[in-house]
Amino acid sequence: MQETNNILSVLEAYSLDNADDIAREIADDFRKRRIEKNQTREQIAEQAGVAVSNIVRFEQKGLISLKNLIGIAMALGYTAELKAVFSQPKYSTMEELTQIRKNQNKKKAHRV
């Protein structure tokens, strides 16, 4: 039975996330980092130029605008990490990598 539980926990870690789950996870991580730095919601709001109510909504529901997320990331010193989100191409097959390399200098995508 122990082996089955271990396998299930491994499989759970690889399950597909949905947008709400990812947002809540980011919000939980933000809250942890904020508390580690001994910052109140009010202090972060002031530093980020964001309303306290937006920070409360983010921590409780995972809802925040991109502009406000950037502001709080800057306030906590996570600017580089946020800027790196789409900085590198991602691929899972050699065909995708070939397509990425082929399209590297294009300015727009075309329907296939």
Order of alpha helices (4+ residues) and beta strands (2+ residues): alpha-alpha-alpha-alpha-alpha-alpha-alpha
